[in-house]
Amino acid sequence: MLDILLKGVNIKGNILDVGIAQGEFVLLEPHIGVSAQRELDCRGWLAVPGLVDCHLHLDKSLLMERAHYVDVSGPEKGALTRAEKATFTEADIRARAEKVIKAGFAAGNLLIRTSVDVDPLVGTTGVKALLALKEKYAGLVNIQVAAFAQEGFEKYPASVDLLRQALDMGADLVGGHTIVDTDGRRHIDTILNLAREYGVEAEFHLDESGKREHYLLPYVTQRMKEMGLKGRVTGIHCCTLSALTPEERKEALDFMVKGSLKVISAPTAISTRNIAPVKELLAAGLLVGIGSDNVADFFNPIGSGDIKQAALLLAYVQRFFTFELVGQLWDMLTYRGAALLGYSGYDIALGQRADITLFEALNPRDVLARQASPALIIRGGQIHYRKNGDQWW
Ligand SMILES: [Zn+2]
């Protein structure tokens, strides 16, 4: 007797019945004749373990609930954010982040990595709040916490020790921002040294301005190789790639491939600059994911934290329109994104934990075009959400 039997599920283009017992996938066959406590007709709809949002800022999310957007420069928006940040409390961060996590769950975002600011303005309060939420939602939403040096070290040298505290508290990785200090190389070295010291991965908001004078990608790829961190560093944005000549870009891709640099595209950045050429990154064989980035804050007042929106935006901006290219987008939102985050066990396969998210759609194009929400979410063999049926928590 199975706990759950899903009839007619589209898994990577194959229509299969899925048998779940004791929290695991135990049968995956075209036709399963075994009885189950619950049997659901899935009508050939598309299923994945869950969607993956590789980058967002949960600690600074939803500031638009209490502040007004003003259309000013990036540095001015940074100043507005710092003023808000100085007022953050753990309860405040937790309440806003939790709202986004819950909304993301309903949208199918089940594996997420959030950057969390760590500096003298907010201390490690954000990390504390997000680690508590990570624990609270364990098994439902997998949350990775990156302790993030948003404000740099030149103005806030105490941030180095605070990052150490955050890593001691259990932050999953360390994050830097290559244009916030005048000496970007020194900033990069500080972050990579912490990554090596703690045995964690590093990520950088890398070349975010898109300007040639901020081009530090070659330095990052060089240092990660020298420091034995090949394949353990991710570049978020990498916008300057779009400002290079074809020859320079070819050289940059070569650096990235040799260092196994992982890349996260945050397509909403297109509102103020050109973004990295994702098709070229994929063609080079790099591990590329997509991130929502800012969620209803000064930098993106209409961000929602639904990763499907970022994917749709990228599809338009860089013309991911053919069946094959939409498939690549979907791969970034699912299997490739999970691989980028180093999440093992992300698969609908025999013996795996029964995590399945079913969209009322026949293929990825249909999900993205209609921005479809899941019809069913099963986590560890438990039904947590069924459209018009069970609610989650
Ligand atoms: Zn970001």
Residues whose N, C-alpha, C, O or C-beta is under 5 A from the ligand:
A	BS01	ZN	D293
